[in-house]
Amino acid sequence: MELNPIIIGIAGGTGSGKSTLAQNIEKEFKHNITMLSHDYYYKSNSELPFEERKKLNYDHPDAFETDLLIEHLNKLKKGETIRRPSYSFVEHLREKETYEVVPKKVIIVEGILLFENKTLRDMMDIKIFVDADADIRFIRRLLRDVGERGRTLDSVVEQYCTTVKPMHEQFVEPSKKYADIIVPEGGYNMVALNMIVEKIRSII
C-alpha cells in the first residue's frame, strides 16, 4: 500500500549540525518519524586491507552506495519495511548486521552529499541545508573523530586537508543552491527548528 510519506533531506558540511537538527525534529514527532543516514550506505571496500581503506576518499559521491539508498526510500514510500546497512567508521567496513526500518509518515534522511545526487534530491519534499562556519565544523569533526572513532589528531587534520575540505568545496557547498531552507547552526537554531516542526505538522 502506498504510504506517501513526507521525505525531508538534511544536508550540509561535516560537523555543521545536521544530526542534531534531525534528532531534535525526531523528538517532536517520536513514533511518526523514520530516520536514515547516507552514512549507513558507505561502500564496504572489504577487498582492501585496512591501511588502504584508511586512505580512501570518503567525502566523494562515489564513496556511497546511493542507488541502494534510493531503492530503500522507494520501498519505504510504498509502505514496505527495509533492512538498512550499518557501517563501522573505526574499521572502515560495512558491518554484517542490518537493521529493520519501518515506514512512517515522515522520513528524515541526513548526509553531506544528499543534494549532490539529482535522483535523490528529487525524491525529497523538503530540502534543508545546514550551514556553519568552517572553523566550527572542523573543531566538531576533530572532537568527534578522536573521541568516537579512534582517530589520531594528525590523521584527522590530514584527512580534512586532503579530502574533506576540497570535497566540501567541490560537491557540498555547491549543492546548497538546491535547498528549500538554509539553517545556520543546525539543531542549535531554535527559531529555524520551530518553523520546520510547524511546517511538518501542517503537512501531516
Beta strands, then each sheet from edge to edge (+ up, - down):
strand 1: 6-12
strand 2: 33-37
strand 3: 82-84
strand 4: 87-88
strand 5: 93-94
strand 6: 99-101
strand 7: 106-110
strand 8: 126-131
strand 9: 181-184
sheet 1: 2+ 7+ 1+ 8+ 9+
sheet 2: 3+ 6-
sheet 3: 4+ 5-
end
